[in-house]
Every structure is written in structure tokens, then in C-alpha cells.
Amino acid sequence: MKLLAVAGLLIGIKVEGVGLAANVGVIAYFLAATYAHVRARFLKQEFWLNCLGMLLFAVAVLLYSFVL
């Protein structure tokens, strides 16, 4: 899943629209991971650093790339 996201983001550099779709997919992936972590009550350091950190980073990339 992560390799497909990376490939989509790289292809999105050249092909219009693919980068947006890949970025939205990455955000959806991390939203699902956040939900799974909360539901499993696994709220240790890995959750805050990896899951939420990467979710915020993906949202920041989306905002920087397509809004600004």
C-alpha cells in the first residue's frame, strides 16, 4: 500500500491529477490507521509520532501542493 502511494506521488509529478489522487489516498490510509489505533487503544508514542505525525505531514503536503 505504501509503495503504491509513493509510486502515485512520483507519477503525479509528471501527470496532472495523479498526485492529488495519491495524496488523498495517503490521507485516507492514515485516517484509517488513526481509527484502528484508537479503537485498539494503542495510544503509545508510536501512535502520536508515526500515525498522527504522518497524517499531519500528508495534510500539509496537500495544502501546500494544491491550495497555496
Backbone torsions as a table, in degrees:
resi	resn	phi	psi	omega
1	MET	NA	-45.2	-179.2
2	LYS	-68.0	-36.4	178.2
3	LEU	-66.0	-37.3	176.3
4	LEU	-65.3	-37.8	178.4
5	ALA	-64.9	-43.0	178.1
6	VAL	-63.5	-43.8	178.7
7	ALA	-61.9	-42.4	178.5
8	GLY	-63.1	-40.7	178.6
9	LEU	-67.3	-38.3	178.3
10	LEU	-69.1	-41.7	177.2
11	ILE	-66.1	-32.6	179.0
12	GLY	-63.4	-18.1	175.7
13	ILE	-65.3	-35.5	-177.1
14	LYS	-98.3	-33.5	-173.3
15	VAL	-109.3	121.8	-179.7
16	GLU	-61.0	132.8	175.5
17	GLY	94.2	-29.1	-178.4
18	VAL	-70.3	-38.3	178.7
19	GLY	-63.0	-41.7	177.9
20	LEU	-62.8	-46.1	179.8
21	ALA	-62.5	-41.7	179.5
22	ALA	-65.9	-41.5	-179.6
23	ASN	-64.9	-42.3	177.3
24	VAL	-64.0	-37.7	176.8
25	GLY	-63.5	-40.1	177.8
26	VAL	-64.7	-42.1	178.5
27	ILE	-63.7	-42.7	177.7
28	ALA	-61.5	-39.9	178.6
29	TYR	-60.5	-47.3	-178.1
30	PHE	-73.7	-27.7	172.4
31	LEU	-65.5	-42.0	177.1
32	ALA	-64.7	-39.7	178.0
33	ALA	-65.5	-38.8	177.0
34	THR	-62.1	-46.3	178.5
35	TYR	-59.6	-44.1	-178.9
36	ALA	-64.9	-40.6	178.8
37	HIS	-64.4	-44.1	-179.6
38	VAL	-65.7	-44.0	-179.7
39	ARG	-62.6	-36.6	179.2
40	ALA	-83.8	-2.4	-177.9
41	ARG	57.6	37.7	176.3
42	PHE	-102.0	83.7	-173.3
43	LEU	-114.9	39.6	179.7
44	LYS	-84.2	-168.2	-175.7
45	GLN	-58.8	-36.1	-179.7
46	GLU	-61.2	-38.0	178.8
47	PHE	-63.0	-50.4	-175.5
48	TRP	-68.8	-41.0	-176.5
49	LEU	-80.4	-53.9	-174.5
50	ASN	-78.1	-55.9	-171.7
51	CYS	-71.0	-58.9	-178.2
52	LEU	-71.3	-34.3	177.9
53	GLY	-62.3	-45.7	179.7
54	MET	-71.3	-32.4	174.9
55	LEU	-62.7	-46.7	178.5
56	LEU	-63.9	-38.3	178.0
57	PHE	-64.5	-42.3	179.3
58	ALA	-65.5	-39.8	177.3
59	VAL	-66.4	-40.0	178.1
60	ALA	-62.7	-40.8	177.2
61	VAL	-63.2	-42.4	178.0
62	LEU	-61.2	-47.5	179.8
63	LEU	-63.8	-43.2	-179.7
64	TYR	-65.7	-40.9	-174.3
65	SER	-76.3	-37.4	-168.5
66	PHE	-118.7	-14.3	-179.0
67	VAL	-104.3	-44.1	-177.3
68	LEU	-83.5	NA	NA
